[in-house]
Amino acid sequence: MPGQNEYCLNINDKEIILIGTAHISKKSAEEVKAVIEREQPDSVCIELCPARYQSISDKDKWKKTDIIKIIKEKKALLMLANLVLSSYQKRMAKKFGIQAGQEMIQGIESAREVGAQLVLADRNIQTTFSRIWRSIGLGSKMRLFFQLVLSVFSGDDVSEEDIEKLKSSDMLSSALNEIATAFPELKSVLVDERDKYLAQKIKEAPGKKIVAVLGAGHIPGITREIYREQDLKKLTEVPPASKVGKIILWGIPLLVIALIISTFSVDRQAGLAQIESWILWNGTLAALGTLLAWGHPLSIATAFVAAPISSLNPLLAAGWFAGLSEAFMKKPNVEDFENLPDDITSFGGFWRNKVTHILLVVALANLGSMFGTMFGGADIIRMFLETLFH
């Protein structure tokens, strides 16, 4: 007998059974095992991409991470966001004594046991993050980041009964509507697009009988989208930065330089004051951000020196230089990578672990430099106008 979290579909002569799960529910893992053993499917689709599958399968993955390479490849903020997003699940899973994503692990094991082909049906997580980053503005990025941090370190008491209630489609629809109100672009990329991608991958899975293990929030969208043909290539493209964004990105430093040169031509002392203001605002706030992350004194000094220069070149960022300095001065050891999964579940651990500590240095130095550019730029405009109308 199908359970209450099972959804049976027939399409293209295939029988497709969707299992709606909660990612930190012990009961979900038990349901997955029972359904796969009962149905003996040809294929088992799981809501994982190759990168997330590797992190589950390879327990030593963190030990192989090269933090310096991550910073040089400009993936520090991506890694930090990934850790922030996973920390809440890990904390809740630890509370209930299970592994985060245990239902996916169970799907992998059960597929192997019954001889079914395993299909990694989700879109690459880096593609999803990149599309999110390109689809929302600066204000939304900052608001989203701070909301994620607050949710990670909040002390909300969630019972196992509450977790099971999250499988109710009404509650899930309500939660998604709230996300859509605050971040409509985020819901589109994180939920709607992945519904389409998952639906197409499930439909294309080999065999006549397919079981798909999915987060319950994707069930309504997948049951709607699976009857339509989806363009996977289009769903995996990372859109280029908008022309307006590029104009602003390059326009601000060019404007700053033009204003300083113009002021110099009228009043040399005022021009020198503008340069001093630019250096002090950028350098001080980037250094302050590094200090807030408890960066090494050399990293603080590096942020101060790098920020006024990097703020004039959109291809550079003060946080990269501060992060590289921090990585050289406080290089993570094997123990830091081994403790990473546990350390990200607490505020103290997140700040103490050398891996996340370096990522925080990158993030907060960049944040400080950004504010330094805003305040320094405003001060340069003020001095230019004063000189012009003096």
C-alpha positions in Angstrom: 0.0 0.0 0.0 1.4 3.4 -0.9 2.2 5.6 2.1 0.9 9.1 2.6 4.2 10.7 1.4 4.1 8.6 -1.9 2.9 10.0 -5.2 2.4 7.6 -8.1 2.5 8.9 -11.7 2.3 7.2 -15.1 4.0 8.9 -18.0 5.5 7.6 -21.3 4.8 4.0 -20.3 6.8 4.5 -17.1 5.6 4.1 -13.5 7.1 6.8 -11.4 6.9 6.8 -7.6 7.8 10.1 -5.8 8.7 9.9 -2.1 8.4 13.3 -0.3 10.9 13.5 2.5 12.1 15.9 5.2 15.9 16.2 5.0 16.5 15.6 8.7 13.7 13.1 9.4 14.5 9.7 10.7 11.0 8.5 9.6 11.7 9.6 6.0 14.8 7.4 5.8 12.7 4.4 7.0 10.0 5.2 4.3 12.6 5.3 1.6 14.0 1.9 2.5 10.5 0.4 2.7 9.3 1.7 -0.7 12.5 0.7 -2.6 12.4 -2.8 -1.1 8.7 -3.1 -1.9 8.8 -1.7 -5.5 12.2 -3.2 -6.7 12.5 -0.3 -9.2 14.8 -0.2 -12.3 16.1 3.2 -11.3 16.3 5.2 -8.1 16.6 9.0 -8.5 17.9 11.0 -5.6 17.9 14.8 -5.0 21.6 15.1 -5.2 24.1 16.5 -7.7 27.5 14.9 -8.3 29.2 17.4 -5.9 26.8 16.7 -3.1 26.9 13.0 -3.8 30.7 13.0 -3.5 30.6 14.9 -0.2 28.2 12.2 1.2 30.2 9.3 -0.3 33.7 10.6 0.4 34.0 11.1 4.2 37.5 12.4 3.8 36.5 15.1 1.2 37.1 18.0 3.6 40.6 16.8 4.3 41.5 17.2 0.6 40.3 20.8 0.4 42.9 23.4 -0.7 41.7 26.6 1.0 44.3 28.7 -0.9 43.1 27.3 -4.2 39.5 28.1 -3.3 40.3 31.7 -2.6 42.4 32.1 -5.8 39.5 30.6 -7.8 37.2 33.2 -6.3 35.0 30.5 -4.7 35.5 31.5 -1.0 32.0 33.1 -0.7 30.4 30.2 -2.5 32.0 27.8 0.0 31.0 30.0 2.9 27.3 30.2 1.7 27.3 26.4 1.2 28.5 25.8 4.8 26.0 28.4 6.2 23.1 26.7 4.3 24.2 23.2 5.5 24.8 24.2 9.2 21.2 24.4 10.2 20.4 21.0 8.8 23.4 19.5 10.6 22.5 21.1 13.9 18.9 19.8 13.7 20.1 16.3 12.6 22.6 16.2 15.5 19.7 17.0 17.9 17.7 14.1 16.6 20.7 11.8 16.5 20.7 11.2 12.7 22.7 12.3 9.7 21.6 15.2 7.6 20.4 13.8 4.4 20.0 10.3 5.8 17.1 9.7 3.5 19.4 10.3 0.5 22.0 8.0 2.0 19.3 5.4 2.5 18.2 5.8 -1.2 21.8 5.2 -2.4 22.2 2.1 -0.2 18.8 0.6 -1.1 19.4 1.2 -4.8 22.6 -0.8 -4.5 20.9 -3.6 -2.5 18.1 -4.1 -5.1 20.3 -3.7 -8.1 18.7 -0.5 -9.3 20.5 2.2 -11.3 21.3 5.3 -9.3 20.5 8.6 -10.9 21.8 11.9 -9.5 18.8 14.0 -10.5 19.6 17.4 -9.1 21.3 20.4 -10.8 24.9 21.1 -9.8 24.8 23.2 -6.6 27.5 25.6 -7.9 25.2 26.3 -10.9 22.3 27.0 -8.6 24.3 29.4 -6.4 25.7 31.2 -9.5 22.3 31.7 -10.9 21.0 33.0 -7.6 23.9 35.4 -7.3 23.3 36.7 -10.8 19.5 37.1 -10.3 19.4 39.2 -7.2 20.7 42.7 -6.4 23.3 43.8 -3.9 20.7 44.7 -1.3 19.0 41.3 -1.6 22.4 39.6 -1.4 23.3 41.3 1.9 19.8 40.8 3.4 19.8 37.1 2.3 23.2 36.5 3.8 22.4 38.0 7.2 19.0 36.2 7.3 20.8 32.9 6.6 23.4 33.6 9.4 20.6 34.5 11.9 18.7 31.3 11.0 21.9 29.2 11.5 22.6 30.5 14.9 19.1 31.0 16.2 18.0 29.0 19.2 14.7 27.9 17.8 13.5 24.7 19.5 12.2 22.3 16.8 10.6 19.0 17.7 10.6 15.9 15.6 6.9 16.2 15.3 7.4 19.7 13.8 9.8 18.2 11.2 7.2 15.6 10.2 4.5 18.3 9.9 6.8 20.0 7.3 5.7 17.3 4.9 2.2 18.8 4.8 1.9 20.3 1.4 -0.2 23.2 2.8 2.6 24.2 5.3 5.2 23.8 2.6 3.2 26.0 0.1 2.8 28.6 2.9 6.6 28.5 3.6 7.4 28.9 -0.1 5.0 31.8 -0.5 6.8 33.6 2.3 10.2 33.0 0.6 8.6 34.3 -2.7 7.4 37.4 -1.0 10.8 38.3 0.5 13.0 36.9 -2.4 11.0 36.1 -5.5 14.1 35.6 -7.6 15.5 33.2 -5.0 12.4 31.0 -5.0 12.5 30.9 -8.8 16.1 29.7 -9.0 16.2 27.6 -5.8 12.8 25.9 -6.1 11.0 26.4 -9.4 14.0 25.8 -11.8 15.1 22.8 -9.8 11.6 21.4 -10.0 11.8 21.5 -13.7 15.3 20.0 -13.8 14.4 17.2 -11.4 11.2 16.4 -13.3 13.1 16.0 -16.6 15.9 13.9 -15.1 13.4 11.6 -13.3 11.4 11.3 -16.6 14.5 10.3 -18.5 15.7 7.8 -15.9 16.2 4.3 -17.5 13.7 1.5 -16.9 10.0 1.2 -16.6 9.7 1.6 -12.9 11.4 4.6 -11.2 11.5 5.6 -7.5 12.5 9.2 -6.8 13.6 10.4 -3.3 12.9 14.1 -3.0 12.5 16.9 -0.5 8.7 17.2 0.1 8.8 20.9 -1.0 9.6 19.8 -4.6 6.7 17.4 -4.9 4.0 19.9 -6.0 6.3 21.5 -8.7 7.6 18.2 -10.0 4.1 16.6 -10.4 3.2 19.7 -12.5 6.4 20.0 -14.5 7.0 16.4 -15.3 4.3 16.4 -18.0 6.2 19.2 -19.9 9.4 18.9 -21.8 12.2 20.9 -20.0 15.3 22.4 -21.6 18.1 21.1 -19.3 20.8 23.1 -21.2 18.9 26.3 -20.6 18.4 25.5 -16.9 22.2 24.9 -16.4 23.4 28.1 -18.1 24.9 30.8 -15.9 23.6 34.1 -17.3 26.2 36.8 -17.9 26.3 39.8 -15.6 23.8 42.4 -16.7 25.1 45.3 -18.8 23.7 47.8 -16.1 25.7 45.9 -13.5 28.9 46.1 -15.5 28.4 49.8 -16.1 27.9 50.4 -12.4 30.9 48.1 -11.5 33.3 50.0 -13.8 31.5 53.3 -13.7 32.0 53.9 -10.0 35.9 53.6 -10.0 36.1 55.6 -13.2 33.9 58.4 -11.7 36.1 58.4 -8.5 39.3 58.8 -10.6 37.7 61.4 -12.8 36.5 63.5 -9.8 40.0 63.3 -8.2 41.7 64.4 -11.4 39.2 67.2 -11.9 39.6 68.4 -8.3 43.4 68.3 -8.7 43.2 70.5 -11.7 41.5 73.2 -9.6 42.9 72.7 -6.1 45.9 70.4 -5.5 45.4 70.2 -1.7 41.7 69.3 -2.1 42.8 66.5 -4.6 45.3 65.2 -2.0 42.5 65.3 0.6 40.3 63.2 -1.7 43.0 60.6 -2.1 43.6 60.5 1.6 39.8 60.1 2.3 39.6 57.3 -0.3 42.5 55.4 1.3 41.3 55.9 4.9 37.6 55.0 4.3 38.5 51.9 2.2 41.5 50.8 4.1 40.0 51.3 7.6 36.7 49.6 7.0 38.3 46.6 5.2 40.7 46.3 8.1 37.9 46.6 10.5 36.0 43.8 8.8 39.1 41.7 9.0 39.5 42.6 12.7 35.9 41.6 13.4 36.7 38.2 11.9 39.7 38.0 14.3 42.1 38.1 11.4 45.9 38.0 11.9 47.5 41.5 12.3 49.3 40.9 8.9 45.9 40.1 7.3 44.4 43.3 8.8 47.3 45.3 7.4 46.9 43.6 4.0 43.2 44.5 3.9 44.1 48.1 4.7 46.6 48.3 1.8 44.6 46.3 -0.7 41.2 47.8 -0.3 41.8 51.3 -1.8 43.4 49.7 -4.8 41.1 46.8 -5.3 38.0 49.1 -5.0 39.2 50.8 -8.2 39.4 47.5 -10.1 36.3 45.3 -10.2 38.4 42.3 -11.0 40.1 42.4 -7.6 38.7 42.2 -4.0 40.4 43.2 -0.7 39.0 40.0 0.9 40.9 37.8 -1.5 44.2 39.3 -0.4 43.3 39.3 3.3 42.1 35.7 3.0 45.3 34.6 1.3 47.3 36.3 4.0 45.2 34.6 6.7 45.6 31.2 5.0 49.4 31.6 4.9 49.6 32.8 8.5 47.0 30.3 10.0 47.0 27.4 7.6 44.3 24.9 8.4 45.5 21.5 9.5 43.9 18.1 9.1 42.1 18.4 12.4 40.4 21.6 11.2 39.0 19.8 8.2 38.0 16.8 10.2 36.1 19.0 12.7 34.5 21.2 10.1 31.1 19.2 9.9 30.7 19.6 13.6 32.1 23.1 14.1 29.7 24.7 11.6 26.8 23.7 13.9 27.7 26.3 16.5 28.6 30.0 16.5 31.8 29.4 18.4 32.9 26.6 16.2 32.1 28.5 13.1 34.4 31.4 14.3 37.1 29.1 15.8 37.7 26.6 13.0 40.5 27.8 10.8 38.7 26.9 7.5 35.5 28.9 8.2 37.6 31.6 10.0 39.5 32.2 6.7 36.3 32.4 4.8 34.9 34.9 7.3 38.0 37.0 6.8 37.3 37.1 3.1 33.7 37.9 3.5 34.0 40.6 6.1 37.0 42.3 4.5 35.0 42.5 1.3 32.0 43.8 3.1 34.1 46.5 4.8 35.7 47.5 1.5 32.3 47.8 -0.1 31.1 50.2 2.7 34.5 52.0 2.4 33.8 52.5 -1.3 30.4 54.0 -0.6 31.5 56.4 2.2 34.8 57.2 0.5 33.0 57.9 -2.8 30.5 60.1 -1.1 33.2 62.1 0.6 35.1 62.6 -2.7 31.9 63.9 -4.3 31.4 66.3 -1.4 34.9 67.7 -1.7 34.6 68.0 -5.5 31.4 70.0 -5.1 32.9 72.2 -2.4 35.9 72.9 -4.6 33.7 73.5 -7.7 31.5 76.1 -5.9 34.1 77.5 -3.6 
